[in-house]
């Protein structure tokens, strides 16, 4: 399994959102810097005193209204389509792969993502010091991965938890699925939700 594929599976990628935010920020900064340079008169006093809409550009638009309207309509449609695509892409649920262990006709055997996550979660909660656990199968059916969150009780030996998780839980999952590797992102949290006191 490639390292980039495992990274994409273990943590949902927000690179597209970050890239769009970066580009939008750069455009805004460049536009602000250009307005500052022109307004301060660094490009000449005449340029600084001219209106925001250049008269030459306004006159060109007045002389070519048909082309200007067509361009505005096309730009508006493109922005609308881009906005819809971005909206539905952001709402797209994360893939949860089912693993086909046997594809023999009449004897198919498939492990669902929920079954895999439930088994890993049950095994993880059996580790001493783990108060609760949550597991999620991510990635693709060809390159599955796990995302595991463990809540630990106070005073728990984190190194022992890590060893037990790798030795018993993850090794068992790999062997059951017949996989050489199963990339896993593990998040450890201290469980502070103790029993409520009655006063």
N, C-alpha and C positions, 0 to 999 in steps of 0.2 A: 504494500500500500504506500503510495507516495505521501510525503510529508505534507504537501499542500492540501491534498484531499483530506487527510486526517484533521488538519487545522480547520478546514471549512466545515467538516462534520461536527467537530467538538464544540465549536463556538459559532453561532449563527453569524454569518458575515454581514457586516454593515458597511462594507467598503464602498458600495455604490452610493449610499446615503452620505457617507463622509466625503466622497469625491464631489457630489453635487453641492454639498454645503461649502466645501473649499472653493469650488469654482464660483459659486454665487458670492462668497465673501471677497474673492479676488476681484471680481467685476465691480462690486460695490466700492472696494478700496481704491481701485484705479479710477473709477468715475469720480469719487470724492477728491482724489489727488488732482485729477485734471481740472475739476471745478475750482479747487483752491489755487492752482497755478494760474488759470485764466483770470480769476477774480482778483488776485493780488497784482495783476498787471505784469507778470513776468514774461508774458508773450507780447507785451506792448499795451500801451494805454488804450489805443483804439479798440483792440480786441476785448479788453476788459469792460468797455462801455457799451458794447454791442448787446442787443437783447439775447435772451436764452435761445430762442428759435432764430436761427440765422435767416436774414431776409432773402438771401440767395436760395437757400433750401426751400423756404416758403414759396417763393416765386416758381421754383422748379415744380414743386408739388401742385401748385395752381395750374401750371401749364400741362401737367401730365396726370390729371385726376384719375383717369381710368386705370393706368398702371399702378398708381398709388393705392387705389381701392383694392385692386386685385392682390397686390402685395400684402396689404393689411389683412384681407380675408384669409389668404394662404397662411400668413404668420399666425393669425388667430386660431385657425383650424389645427395647425401643427402644435401650438401650445396647448390647445384643448386635448388633443390626442395624447400628447406627452404627459399632461396632468392626469388623465384617466389611467394611462399605463402605470404611472408611478403610484397612484392611489391603490390600484388593485395589486401591484407588486408588493406594496407595504403590508397589505392585508393577507397576503398569501400565507397559508399555514406551513409550518416547517414539516419537511418530509419525515415520515416515520416508517422505515423500511420493514417489510416482512421478508424473512429469510427462507428460501426454498432449500431444504436439506436433501430432498429426494424428488426428482422430477420424472421418475419412471411412470409411464402411463398406467393408471389404475392403482398406483401405490404412492401417490404424491404425498409428501410430508412438508408442511410449511409451518414455521414458527412465526407467529405474529409479533409485531413490535410491542404490543401490550403484554403478551405472555413473557417475552424476554425481559422487559422492564420489571414486571411483577416478580419474576424469579430472582433477579438480581437484587431487587429491593428487599424481598423476604430474607435472602441470605445475608444481606448487609445488616439488617435489623437484628440478626441473631448474634452479631459480634458484641462481645461484652464492652460496655461503655458507649454504645451507639443507642441513643434513645429513639430515634426515628431516621428513616432514610427515604430518599426519592430517587428513582432512576428513570432514564428516558433513552430510548433507542433512537439514534439519529443517523444521518448519512444516507447511503444508498444500499440496496440489497446486495450489490456486488462488493461494496466497501462499507460495512456497518461500523458504528462506533457507539459509545455509551457516554452519557452525561449523568454523573452520580453526585448527589448532595447528601452529606451525612451530618446529623446533629449529634453532638457529643455531650455527655454529662461532664460536670466540672471534675477536674482532677484526672481526666482520662489521659493515658499515655498515647500521644498522637502517633509516635513511631510504631507502637504495637498495632494500633488500628490500621495504619497504612500497610504493615506487613500482613496482617490477617486478611485485609481486603484483597490484596494481590494474591496471596497464597491460596485462600479458600474460595472467595467469591468470584474474582475475575478468572482465575485459572479454571474453575468449574464451568464458568460460562463459555470460555474458549473451547474446552474439551467437549462440552455438550453440543456446541455448534460446529465442531470440526474446523476451527479457525486457528491459524498460526499466530495471528495477532488480532487484538480487539482494542483499538485506541480508546482510552477512557479519560475523560476530564473529571477530576474529583474536586469537589468543593466541601470544605470542612467548616462547620459553624458550631458555636457553643450554644447549647440549648438552655436558654434562660427562662423558659416557660415552665416553671415549677408549679406545684399545687398552690392554689390561692389560700391565703390565710384568712381565718375567720376572726374578726375582732369584735 
